Each structure stands twice: as structure tokens, then as C-alpha cells.
Amino acid sequence: MTGLPQRLASPWLDLLLPLSLLGLAWQRSGDPAGMIWILALWCGFKLLGNVPGQPAYAVLLGVLAVSVGAVIHPVSVAAPTDLILVLLAFAAGLRQSPAQWPLALWMVLGTVVVSLPFVEFDRLNGNLDVIPWSVLRDRLPQEALRIQKITINRSGYLYGLLALVGYGLSRWEMRVWWSRGAALIAALSFVLAFGTGSRAALLFPILAVVGAELCWQRRQWVARHGRALAAAVLSLSLVFNLLLYAPSSPLANLNPSDAGRARVAQCFVLRSLRSGPDLFTGQGYDRVSEYCASKVFLPGYTTGIPHAHNVFLQVLADHGLVSLVLLLIALGFTFQRLFQGLAGDQGPLCRLALACAVFILMSSLVESTLLKTSLQQVITGYLLALAWMPGVARPKDNARTIAP
């Protein structure tokens, strides 16, 4: 590529991702128009840079153009543009070379720093209970933080995911001070994730790092069994959800909040199964959500939960079984490529991407993580594209020296 398309393909364009939070300075909302326009500009330039090499990207530009209005003015909680933004951001990262990705990831990590002026405090932070020292616990802010009007759980999701990006860069970087800088931002992001009070944002980054490191230490074996391991990951996810949401499971009744989430999930499944055609096509946006929210209430609340607290059940209800199967197939191939790529030329970047993918999957099992917040949708889709960069899942050939 030459000229304008080559400049548009530059990872420096990813500076628009953290800078999109500046839109919060003009409009106090979970998804302000200012932030969305900057994200749309980023995605549009990314797609435009790929048009000369693949004309199909011009079609994606059209999809972006007709979607922006619906993103700014959604007509429902679960809008069609939610998954469209994920897919467009995924497409924006598909053709990036391994040499472009590290700088792009540094730009994404900058979101942590840019978000600091927009931190607010809300309800009590339940995560403080895990601190055993009362002197320290009492000195910390008792309220949970969030990024302005973005919800606590979605703010925790962003900070948890960005903590893994920082951790991965600290392991990838050969330059000592750059590695330490990435580790420092990763630690800050994890502290902010802890501060949101989200249990998932506290626990899942730790589990994702442990899983990625175990796979890294046995990367040759993992690469040889990539397909079987990907199938195992999806199977374990199903078992986890059954343990979490099945009516007879003790995990579904640990406390009133968990019991309420389990009943919402059960309502989504039963409602999706009530009609054969609707099972395959979905029932449209918010119909199942509104029905279940009118039937299930948490203790002390007069309104119900307006979403499934689970991405897969939300897709099943809104988009149908066909879309759910396609989503599972895409996830399976993503994990397979990352497992196989650990032993290839791009092993360190695959380790980073694997940790992020594990976190995204675990979060999607307990939260409707891809609803509502555009920055969250864009970063999720963009990071998943790491699994499809050139050179992944190929045998190692003249690989550079990597960190142990």
C-alpha cells in the first residue's frame, strides 16, 4: 500500500481509541455522541486503509456509515449495533501485520491513563472485603469507582482487559524501562478494576494470566493439541454455566444476587425454547429481556434485570440458535489459532492475545459484556483480531529471541 491508505493503516491511528474518552468531557452519558464519533472515525479510517487490498472493506464502510445513527440513538438496551461494532472492530484489525500490533497495543493501553480524569464513585465497593487488614481497608475509598456514567461492571471489564494488555506488553518488551512502564500501567489498571467492585474484574484477570502462562510453559504440547484444547475450553464454559445457572446447582443459590441472576438465565433459556422458529431466528431485541425483567426481581428491587448477564444467552434470545452456533465456531477457531500460535513466530503476542481471549470468554459467561458501551465493544473486537494476524498458527521460523 502506498500514499493515504498506507498512512491510514498506521498503528498510530489507534491513538483515537483512548482519546475517544475525551468525548465524556462534553456529554455525561454511558455512550455519548462525542465518544462514538471518535470511535467511528477510528474504525472508518482503519477500514478505508484496507480497501485497496480488499474491496470488500468498502462494504464494511457502508455498514459503519448506516450504523452510526443507531449507535448514538439506540432504540433498545440490546441494539443490533452492539455486535456490529464488535465485528467491524475485528475487521479493522484483521490485516494488521505482527510488526504493527505492538505499537497498536501500546495505544490501546493508553486508555487507562486517559480514563483517570473521568473516574467517578458510586455504590459501596464489595471487593474491599477481600482485604484482610482492617487498617488498610478502612483507609481506602469505600465507594466503587467507574468511568463516568459507564456502569461499574462494564468499567471493571475494560480495566480488567486493559490490565492484561499491559501485562502482555511487559512480557513482550525487550526494553527494560518500556517493560516496567507496561507493568506499572497494568498494575494501575488492575487496581482500578479492583476499585470498581466487580468480582469478575478482580478474579478473571488473575485466572487469565495463570492460564496463559501455563500454556506458554508447555507451548509445544499446547500447539500440537490446539484443536482439542479449544474444544475443551468451550466444553468447560458450558459446564461452568450449568453449575452457575442450573436450578438445582448450589452455586446458583449462594446469595440472593446469584439466585436472581440464575433465575434470569433460566428465564432466557425457557423463553427462547418456547417456539421452534423463534429458537432459530431469535425474538428480536429486548423482547425476551423485557419479559424476564418483568418476572424476576432481586431482593429489595421493584424492577428486573434487563439483560441475561450472559452474552451467549443474550445472543440466543435476540439472534437465535444459528447466530449462537456461529459465535461458538468463531470462538473455537480463535482459541485454536492462539494455542497453535504459541509455538510459532508470534508466540509472545499470542500469549497476550490468549490471556485477553480467556478474560473475554469468562466475562461473557457472567455478564452481558457487549451491550451498550461502544468503547468496550470496539476494544473487544480489536483484540480478538490478534488471533488472525499473519504468521499465527505457523511453525516457528527464524523467530526473534523472546523473553522467558
C-alpha positions in Angstrom: 0.0 0.0 0.0 1.2 3.5 -0.7 0.0 7.0 0.0 -3.1 7.7 2.0 -4.1 4.0 2.5 -0.6 3.2 4.0 -0.9 6.2 6.4 -4.4 5.1 7.4 -3.0 1.6 8.2 -0.5 3.1 10.7 -1.0 1.8 14.3 -0.6 5.5 15.4 -4.2 5.8 14.3 -5.1 3.8 17.4 -4.4 6.9 19.5 -8.1 7.7 18.7 -9.2 4.8 20.9 -8.0 6.3 24.3 -8.8 9.8 23.0 -12.4 8.7 22.4 -12.9 9.0 26.2 -12.5 12.8 25.8 -16.0 12.7 24.4 -17.1 12.2 28.0 -16.0 15.8 28.7 -18.9 17.1 26.5 -21.7 14.8 27.4 -22.3 12.9 30.6 -23.6 9.6 29.4 -22.6 5.9 29.1 -22.3 6.2 25.4 -22.0 9.9 24.5 -22.1 11.0 20.9 -18.6 12.6 21.2 -17.0 9.3 22.1 -18.9 7.4 19.5 -18.0 9.8 16.7 -14.3 9.4 17.5 -14.6 5.6 17.6 -16.5 5.7 14.3 -13.7 7.8 12.8 -11.1 5.3 14.0 -12.9 2.4 12.5 -13.7 4.2 9.3 -10.1 5.1 8.7 -8.9 1.6 9.5 -11.4 0.1 7.1 -10.6 2.6 4.4 -6.9 1.8 4.7 -7.7 -1.8 3.7 -9.9 -1.0 0.7 -7.1 -1.1 -2.0 -6.1 -4.6 -0.9 -9.6 -6.0 -0.4 -12.6 -4.1 -1.9 -15.0 -5.9 0.5 -13.8 -3.4 3.1 -15.8 -0.8 1.2 -18.9 -2.7 2.0 -17.9 -2.6 5.7 -17.5 1.1 5.4 -21.1 1.3 4.3 -22.2 -0.9 7.2 -20.4 1.5 9.6 -22.0 4.6 8.0 -25.5 3.3 8.3 -24.9 2.1 11.9 -23.6 5.3 13.5 -27.0 6.9 13.9 -28.4 3.7 15.6 -25.3 3.6 17.9 -25.8 7.2 19.0 -29.6 6.9 19.4 -30.2 3.2 20.3 -33.9 2.2 20.4 -33.3 -0.7 22.8 -31.0 -1.9 25.5 -29.7 -4.7 23.3 -29.3 -2.9 20.0 -28.3 -4.5 16.7 -25.3 -2.2 16.5 -23.7 -3.8 19.6 -22.4 -6.9 17.8 -22.0 -5.0 14.6 -19.4 -2.7 16.3 -17.6 -5.8 17.6 -17.4 -7.3 14.1 -16.3 -4.0 12.5 -13.5 -3.5 15.0 -12.5 -7.1 14.5 -12.4 -6.5 10.7 -10.3 -3.3 11.3 -7.5 -5.4 12.9 -7.6 -8.4 10.6 -5.0 -7.3 8.1 -2.5 -5.8 10.6 1.0 -7.2 10.5 2.7 -8.5 13.6 5.1 -5.6 13.4 2.2 -3.2 13.7 0.4 -4.8 16.6 2.8 -3.9 19.5 2.5 -0.2 18.9 -1.2 -0.5 18.4 -1.4 -2.3 21.8 0.5 0.5 23.5 -2.1 2.9 22.1 -4.9 0.8 23.4 -3.2 0.6 26.8 -3.2 4.4 26.9 -6.9 4.2 27.6 -6.1 3.5 31.2 -4.3 6.9 31.6 -6.8 8.9 29.6 -9.7 7.5 31.7 -8.3 8.8 35.1 -9.9 12.3 34.9 -13.3 10.6 34.2 -13.3 8.3 37.3 -16.4 8.7 39.5 -17.6 6.9 42.7 -20.9 5.2 43.2 -22.2 2.4 45.5 -20.1 0.6 48.1 -17.2 -1.5 46.9 -17.7 -5.1 47.9 -14.2 -6.1 46.8 -12.8 -4.4 49.9 -14.0 -7.4 51.9 -11.1 -9.5 50.4 -8.5 -7.3 52.2 -7.7 -8.9 55.5 -6.2 -5.9 57.2 -8.8 -3.6 58.6 -6.4 -0.6 58.9 -5.7 -0.7 55.2 -9.3 -1.5 54.2 -10.7 1.4 56.2 -8.3 3.9 54.7 -9.3 3.1 51.1 -12.3 4.8 49.4 -15.3 2.8 50.4 -17.2 3.6 47.2 -16.9 1.7 43.9 -15.5 3.6 41.0 -16.5 3.7 37.4 -15.7 5.6 34.2 -18.2 8.4 34.5 -21.6 7.0 33.5 -20.3 3.7 32.2 -21.7 1.1 34.6 -19.5 -0.4 37.3 -19.4 -3.9 35.8 -18.5 -2.5 32.3 -15.9 -0.2 33.7 -14.4 -3.2 35.5 -14.5 -5.2 32.3 -12.5 -2.5 30.5 -9.9 -2.1 33.2 -9.5 -5.9 33.6 -9.0 -6.4 29.9 -6.5 -3.4 29.7 -4.6 -4.9 32.7 -4.0 -8.0 30.6 -2.8 -5.9 27.6 -0.3 -4.1 29.9 0.8 -7.4 31.4 1.3 -8.9 28.0 3.3 -5.9 26.8 5.5 -6.1 29.9 6.3 -9.7 29.0 6.8 -9.0 25.3 9.0 -5.9 25.6 12.8 -6.4 25.5 13.5 -2.8 26.6 13.7 -2.8 30.4 12.0 0.6 31.0 9.3 0.0 28.5 8.6 -3.3 30.1 8.4 -1.7 33.5 6.2 1.0 32.2 3.7 -1.5 30.8 3.8 -3.4 34.1 3.1 -0.2 36.0 0.1 0.7 33.8 -1.1 -2.9 34.1 -0.9 -2.8 37.9 -2.8 0.6 37.9 -5.5 -0.9 35.6 -5.9 -3.9 37.9 -6.2 -1.6 41.0 -8.9 0.3 39.1 -10.6 -2.9 38.2 -10.5 -3.9 41.9 -11.9 -0.4 42.7 -15.0 -1.0 40.6 -16.2 -3.6 43.0 -16.8 -6.1 40.1 -16.0 -9.6 41.3 -15.3 -10.7 37.7 -12.9 -7.9 37.1 -11.0 -8.9 40.3 -10.7 -12.6 39.7 -10.7 -13.2 36.0 -7.5 -11.3 35.1 -5.6 -13.4 37.6 -7.1 -16.7 36.2 -6.4 -15.4 32.6 -2.7 -14.8 33.4 -2.3 -18.1 35.1 -3.9 -19.9 32.2 -1.8 -18.1 29.6 1.4 -18.7 31.5 0.7 -22.4 31.9 0.0 -22.7 28.2 3.2 -20.7 27.5 5.4 -23.0 29.6 4.0 -26.1 27.7 3.6 -24.3 24.4 4.9 -27.0 22.1 2.5 -29.5 23.6 -0.3 -27.0 23.6 0.3 -26.1 19.9 0.1 -29.8 18.9 -3.2 -30.2 20.7 -4.7 -26.8 19.8 -7.9 -28.1 18.3 -8.7 -30.4 21.2 -7.9 -27.7 23.8 -10.1 -25.2 22.0 -13.0 -27.8 22.2 -12.2 -28.3 25.9 -12.3 -24.6 26.6 -15.8 -24.4 25.1 -16.9 -27.5 26.9 -15.7 -26.2 30.3 -17.5 -23.0 29.6 -20.8 -24.9 29.1 -20.2 -26.9 32.3 -19.4 -23.7 34.2 -22.7 -22.1 33.1 -24.7 -25.2 34.0 -23.1 -25.1 37.5 -23.8 -21.4 37.8 -27.4 -21.2 36.4 -29.0 -24.7 36.7 -31.9 -24.6 39.1 -30.5 -27.4 41.3 -26.9 -26.1 41.4 -25.7 -24.9 44.8 -23.6 -22.2 43.0 -26.9 -20.7 41.8 -28.1 -20.1 45.3 -25.0 -18.8 47.2 -26.7 -15.5 47.9 -29.8 -13.6 46.7 -27.9 -11.8 44.0 -26.6 -15.1 42.5 -30.0 -16.7 42.8 -31.5 -13.7 40.9 -29.0 -14.0 38.1 -29.6 -17.7 37.8 -33.4 -17.2 37.6 -32.9 -14.6 34.8 -30.7 -17.0 32.9 -33.3 -19.8 33.3 -36.0 -17.4 32.1 -33.9 -16.6 29.0 -33.5 -20.3 28.1 -37.1 -21.2 28.7 -38.3 -18.2 26.7 -36.0 -19.0 23.8 -37.2 -22.6 23.7 -40.9 -21.9 23.7 -41.2 -21.5 19.8 -39.4 -23.5 17.2 -39.0 -20.7 14.6 -38.0 -18.2 17.2 -35.4 -20.6 18.6 -33.5 -20.4 15.2 -34.2 -16.8 14.3 -34.3 -15.1 17.7 -37.0 -13.0 19.0 -35.6 -9.5 18.2 -34.1 -7.0 20.6 -35.3 -6.6 24.2 -38.4 -8.8 23.8 -37.0 -11.6 26.0 -35.1 -9.1 28.1 -38.3 -7.2 28.9 -40.3 -10.3 29.6 -37.8 -11.8 32.0 -37.2 -8.4 33.7 -40.9 -8.3 34.5 -40.8 -11.8 36.0 -37.6 -11.9 38.0 -36.7 -9.4 40.8 -33.7 -9.2 43.1 -34.5 -8.7 46.8 -35.3 -5.1 47.5 -35.7 -4.2 43.8 -39.0 -3.4 42.1 -37.6 -3.7 38.6 -35.9 -6.7 37.0 -32.6 -7.3 35.3 -33.0 -6.1 31.7 -30.4 -8.5 30.2 -29.2 -12.1 30.5 -26.0 -11.4 32.4 -24.6 -13.8 29.8 -23.5 -12.9 26.2 -24.4 -16.4 24.8 -27.9 -16.4 26.3 -28.4 -12.9 25.0 -27.4 -13.9 21.5 -29.7 -16.9 21.7 -32.7 -14.8 22.7 -32.1 -11.9 20.4 -30.4 -13.5 17.3 -31.3 -17.2 17.6 -29.6 -20.6 17.6 -27.9 -20.1 14.2 -26.1 -16.9 15.4 -25.1 -18.6 18.6 -23.6 -21.6 16.8 -21.7 -19.2 14.5 -20.4 -17.3 17.6 -19.2 -20.6 19.2 -17.5 -21.7 16.0 -15.7 -18.3 15.7 -14.5 -18.6 19.4 -13.4 -22.2 18.8 -11.2 -21.2 15.8 -9.9 -18.2 17.7 -8.7 -20.3 20.6 -7.3 -23.0 18.3 -5.2 -20.4 16.4 -3.9 -18.9 19.6 -3.0 -22.3 21.1 -1.2 -23.2 17.9 0.4 -19.8 17.6 2.1 -20.0 21.0 4.9 -22.2 19.4 5.2 -20.0 16.3 7.0 -16.9 15.3 4.4 -14.7 17.1 4.3 -16.7 20.3 4.7 -13.7 22.7 1.8 -11.8 21.1 -0.3 -15.0 21.1 0.3 -15.3 24.8 -1.0 -11.8 25.3 -4.0 -12.4 23.0 -4.7 -15.7 24.7 -4.9 -14.1 28.1 -7.3 -11.4 26.7 -9.4 -14.1 25.0 -9.7 -16.1 28.2 -10.8 -13.0 30.1 -13.3 -12.0 27.4 -14.8 -15.6 27.4 -15.0 -15.8 31.2 -16.6 -12.3 31.4 -19.1 -13.2 28.7 -20.3 -16.1 30.8 -21.4 -14.0 33.8 -22.1 -10.6 32.2 -23.7 -9.1 29.1 -20.4 -7.5 28.4 -21.1 -6.4 24.8 -24.2 -4.4 25.5 -24.4 -0.6 25.4 -20.8 0.6 25.8 -19.2 1.3 22.4 -15.6 1.6 23.6 -15.9 -1.8 25.3 -17.3 -3.4 22.1 -14.6 -1.9 19.9 -11.6 -2.9 22.1 -13.1 -6.4 22.5 -13.4 -6.9 18.7 -10.0 -5.4 18.0 -8.1 -7.6 20.5 -9.8 -10.7 19.2 -8.3 -9.9 15.8 -4.9 -10.6 17.2 -5.6 -14.3 16.7 -5.8 -13.8 13.0 -2.7 -11.7 12.3 -0.4 -13.1 9.6 2.0 -15.8 10.9 -0.1 -17.1 13.7 -0.5 -20.9 13.8 2.6 -21.4 11.6 5.7 -23.3 12.6 8.4 -21.1 14.2 10.8 -19.9 11.5 13.7 -17.6 12.4 11.8 -16.3 15.4 13.4 -13.5 17.3 14.7 -14.1 20.8 11.9 -13.9 23.3 11.6 -13.3 27.0 11.4 -16.5 29.1 
